Amino acid sequence: MLKFIKHHLDSMADVEIYPIISLILFFTVFVTMLIHVIRLPKKSIENISNLPLEEDENINDYE
């Protein structure tokens, strides 16, 4: 199975660019999410962390 895939990948031109693109895409998403989490307000983090412990009637109440 691996030989089959490897043979077809070797026949493609510029196939070595795909791992580079995937690595750049991964780090872009990772850094974007990291910045988003760091910039979250502390009140929002407290609300999210207390959600499993709350016993409200309305489950969809976010605030």
C-alpha positions as CSV (number, residue, x, y, z in Angstrom):
1,M,0.0,0.0,0.0
2,L,2.8,2.4,0.9
3,K,4.7,1.6,-2.3
4,F,1.6,2.4,-4.3
5,I,1.1,5.8,-2.7
6,K,4.8,6.5,-2.8
7,H,5.0,5.7,-6.5
8,H,2.2,8.1,-7.3
9,L,3.6,10.8,-5.2
10,D,7.0,10.5,-6.9
11,S,5.4,10.9,-10.3
12,M,3.8,14.3,-9.2
13,A,5.8,17.5,-9.9
14,D,6.6,19.7,-6.9
15,V,5.2,17.2,-4.4
16,E,7.7,18.3,-1.7
17,I,5.7,21.6,-1.3
18,Y,2.7,19.8,0.4
19,P,4.5,19.0,3.7
20,I,5.7,22.6,3.9
21,I,2.2,24.0,3.2
22,S,0.7,21.7,5.9
23,L,3.3,22.7,8.4
24,I,2.7,26.4,7.8
25,L,-1.1,25.9,8.0
26,F,-0.8,24.0,11.3
27,F,1.4,26.7,12.9
28,T,-0.9,29.5,11.6
29,V,-3.9,27.9,13.1
30,F,-2.0,27.1,16.3
31,V,-0.7,30.6,16.8
32,T,-4.1,32.1,15.9
33,M,-5.8,30.0,18.6
34,L,-3.1,30.8,21.1
35,I,-3.5,34.5,20.5
36,H,-7.3,34.1,20.8
37,V,-7.0,32.3,24.1
38,I,-4.5,34.8,25.6
39,R,-6.7,37.7,24.6
40,L,-9.9,36.3,26.2
41,P,-11.2,38.4,29.1
42,K,-10.8,37.0,32.5
43,K,-14.5,37.2,33.2
44,S,-15.2,35.1,30.1
45,I,-12.7,32.4,31.3
46,E,-14.3,32.4,34.8
47,N,-17.8,31.9,33.2
48,I,-16.6,29.1,31.0
49,S,-14.8,27.3,33.8
50,N,-17.9,27.5,36.0
51,L,-20.3,26.2,33.4
52,P,-20.1,22.5,34.4
53,L,-20.7,23.4,38.1
54,E,-23.8,25.7,37.6
55,E,-27.2,24.3,38.3
56,D,-29.3,26.8,36.3
57,E,-32.7,25.9,34.8
58,N,-31.7,27.4,31.5
59,I,-28.9,25.4,30.0
60,N,-28.3,27.9,27.1
61,D,-27.7,30.8,29.5
62,Y,-24.1,31.9,28.8
63,E,-23.9,34.9,31.1
